[in-house]
Amino acid sequence: MSLIPAFEIEIWNAWILIIGLALINYGLGFLIAKESMLSTWPPYNQKEKKLLGILMVDFVAPWIYSIFLPLKLGMAWFYVGFLIYLLGMVFLTIAVVNHATTPVDKPVTKGLYRISRHPINLSWFLVYIGIGIACASWIFLLCGIVFIIFGQILAIAEERGCLEKFGGAYREYMNRTPRWIGISKSLGK
């Protein structure tokens, strides 16, 4: 990985992977959801709104950067990163379908949501890390790390909003399901 990436507009740049991410996250979600998935965003306090702003920059900047970021085709970096990217995309597809097919008056507790309260965030992290490795880009890796850190902070606001909306049903779900896959409930609190 080089400290200063190559900036080239090519067909085989990271934007191809970002298109797949956008199609699954937004296209599939909106195609099968009865109501917009964005309508489930919680009310954020002032501090959380500022963090959300930073997260949105961290969300959009890599998409723009991906236009100029060549994939390292034929190198070990690419194959390792692409496998991580694919794992993230499989998780994202399952999580988006789980979310979009759950009635809006019930908390999402099926599929990947049985083993993590935030599988979409985890999926995005895997996708960003996978793209960063596939392109040998420290900048993309850093964006993935920033995404998961701020996602962790904003997950608390999402859970607060779900508690307000769903009450005891969501509290029961929180008691039996860890926030993140692989992190025990005692560590996740």
C-alpha positions as CSV (number, residue, x, y, z in Angstrom):
1,M,0.0,0.0,0.0
2,S,1.3,3.4,-0.9
3,L,0.8,6.5,1.2
4,I,-0.2,8.5,-1.8
5,P,-2.7,6.7,-4.0
6,A,-2.8,6.8,-7.8
7,F,-5.6,9.0,-9.2
8,E,-6.7,7.6,-12.5
9,I,-10.1,7.5,-14.0
10,E,-10.5,4.0,-15.4
11,I,-13.1,1.4,-16.0
12,W,-11.6,-1.0,-13.4
13,N,-11.7,1.4,-10.5
14,A,-13.4,1.0,-7.1
15,W,-16.5,2.8,-8.3
16,I,-17.6,-0.5,-9.8
17,L,-17.7,-2.0,-6.2
18,I,-19.5,1.1,-4.9
19,I,-22.2,0.7,-7.6
20,G,-22.9,-2.8,-6.3
21,L,-23.1,-1.5,-2.7
22,A,-25.5,1.3,-3.7
23,L,-27.8,-1.1,-5.7
24,I,-28.1,-3.5,-2.8
25,N,-28.3,-1.0,0.0
26,Y,-30.8,1.4,-1.7
27,G,-32.2,-0.3,-4.7
28,L,-33.1,-3.6,-3.1
29,G,-34.2,-2.0,0.2
30,F,-36.6,0.5,-1.5
31,L,-37.8,-2.1,-4.0
32,I,-39.1,-4.5,-1.4
33,A,-39.9,-2.2,1.5
34,K,-43.4,-1.1,2.0
35,E,-42.2,2.1,3.5
36,S,-38.9,4.0,3.1
37,M,-36.2,2.4,5.2
38,L,-35.0,6.0,5.9
39,S,-38.2,6.6,7.9
40,T,-36.8,4.5,10.7
41,W,-34.0,7.0,11.5
42,P,-34.2,8.0,15.2
43,P,-34.4,11.6,16.5
44,Y,-30.8,12.6,17.2
45,N,-29.7,15.1,19.8
46,Q,-27.3,18.0,18.9
47,K,-24.1,16.0,19.5
48,E,-25.4,13.1,17.5
49,K,-26.4,15.3,14.7
50,K,-22.8,16.6,14.5
51,L,-21.5,13.0,14.5
52,L,-24.0,12.1,11.8
53,G,-22.7,15.0,9.7
54,I,-19.2,13.6,10.0
55,L,-20.4,10.1,9.3
56,M,-22.2,11.4,6.1
57,V,-18.9,13.0,4.9
58,D,-17.2,9.7,5.7
59,F,-20.0,8.0,3.8
60,V,-19.9,10.2,0.6
61,A,-16.2,11.0,0.3
62,P,-15.1,7.4,-0.4
63,W,-17.8,7.2,-3.1
64,I,-16.3,10.2,-4.9
65,Y,-12.7,8.9,-4.2
66,S,-13.6,5.5,-5.7
67,I,-14.0,7.1,-9.2
68,F,-10.2,7.8,-9.2
69,L,-9.0,4.7,-7.2
70,P,-7.8,1.8,-9.4
71,L,-8.4,-1.8,-8.2
72,K,-5.2,-3.8,-7.8
73,L,-6.3,-6.5,-10.3
74,G,-4.1,-9.6,-10.4
75,M,-2.5,-8.8,-7.0
76,A,-3.0,-10.6,-3.7
77,W,-4.4,-7.4,-2.3
78,F,-7.3,-7.5,-4.7
79,Y,-8.3,-11.1,-4.1
80,V,-8.2,-10.8,-0.3
81,G,-10.1,-7.5,-0.4
82,F,-12.6,-8.7,-2.9
83,L,-13.4,-11.7,-0.7
84,I,-14.0,-9.4,2.3
85,Y,-16.1,-7.1,0.1
86,L,-18.2,-10.1,-1.1
87,L,-18.7,-11.2,2.5
88,G,-19.9,-7.7,3.4
89,M,-22.2,-7.6,0.4
90,V,-23.8,-11.0,1.3
91,F,-24.3,-9.8,4.9
92,L,-25.7,-6.5,3.6
93,T,-28.1,-8.2,1.2
94,I,-29.5,-10.5,3.9
95,A,-29.8,-7.6,6.4
96,V,-31.5,-5.3,3.9
97,V,-34.0,-8.0,3.0
98,N,-34.6,-8.7,6.7
99,H,-35.1,-5.0,7.4
100,A,-37.3,-4.3,4.4
101,T,-39.6,-7.2,4.9
102,T,-40.3,-6.6,8.6
103,P,-43.6,-4.7,9.3
104,V,-42.9,-1.1,10.3
105,D,-44.8,-1.5,13.6
106,K,-42.4,-4.3,14.8
107,P,-38.7,-4.3,15.5
108,V,-36.4,-6.1,13.1
109,T,-35.4,-9.3,14.9
110,K,-35.1,-12.0,12.1
111,G,-32.2,-13.2,10.0
112,L,-28.9,-11.5,10.8
113,Y,-30.7,-9.4,13.3
114,R,-30.9,-12.5,15.5
115,I,-27.1,-12.4,16.0
116,S,-26.5,-8.6,15.8
117,R,-28.6,-5.6,16.4
118,H,-26.7,-3.7,13.7
119,P,-25.8,-6.0,10.9
120,I,-26.1,-3.3,8.2
121,N,-23.4,-1.2,9.9
122,L,-21.1,-4.3,10.2
123,S,-21.8,-5.0,6.5
124,W,-20.8,-1.5,5.5
125,F,-17.6,-1.8,7.5
126,L,-16.7,-5.0,5.8
127,V,-17.4,-3.5,2.4
128,Y,-15.3,-0.4,3.0
129,I,-12.4,-2.5,4.5
130,G,-12.7,-4.9,1.5
131,I,-12.5,-2.1,-1.0
132,G,-9.6,-0.5,0.8
133,I,-7.6,-3.8,0.7
134,A,-8.7,-4.5,-3.0
135,C,-7.4,-1.1,-4.0
136,A,-4.5,-1.1,-1.5
137,S,-5.8,2.3,-0.2
138,W,-5.0,3.4,3.3
139,I,-7.5,6.2,2.9
140,F,-10.4,3.8,2.2
141,L,-9.3,1.6,5.2
142,L,-9.3,4.7,7.4
143,C,-12.8,5.6,6.1
144,G,-14.0,2.1,7.1
145,I,-12.5,2.5,10.6
146,V,-14.1,5.9,11.0
147,F,-17.4,4.6,9.8
148,I,-17.5,1.8,12.4
149,I,-16.5,4.1,15.2
150,F,-19.1,6.7,14.5
151,G,-21.6,3.9,13.6
152,Q,-21.0,2.5,17.1
153,I,-21.8,5.9,18.7
154,L,-24.9,6.5,16.5
155,A,-26.1,2.9,17.2
156,I,-26.9,4.0,20.7
157,A,-29.2,6.7,19.3
158,E,-30.9,4.2,17.0
159,E,-31.5,1.8,19.9
160,R,-32.9,4.7,22.0
161,G,-35.3,5.5,19.1
162,C,-36.3,1.8,18.9
163,L,-36.9,1.6,22.6
164,E,-39.2,4.7,22.3
165,K,-41.0,3.2,19.3
166,F,-41.3,-0.5,20.2
167,G,-41.0,-0.4,24.0
168,G,-40.7,-3.7,25.8
169,A,-40.5,-5.8,22.6
170,Y,-37.2,-4.0,21.7
171,R,-35.9,-4.2,25.3
172,E,-36.4,-8.0,25.3
173,Y,-34.6,-8.1,21.9
174,M,-31.7,-6.0,23.3
175,N,-31.5,-8.4,26.3
176,R,-31.0,-11.5,24.1
177,T,-29.0,-10.1,21.1
178,P,-25.5,-8.5,21.2
179,R,-25.0,-5.2,19.5
180,W,-22.2,-6.6,17.2
181,I,-21.6,-10.1,15.8
182,G,-18.8,-11.8,17.8
183,I,-18.9,-9.3,20.8
184,S,-20.6,-10.7,23.9
185,K,-23.4,-8.8,25.4
186,S,-21.4,-7.9,28.5
187,L,-18.6,-6.3,26.4
188,G,-21.2,-4.6,24.1
189,K,-22.7,-2.6,26.9
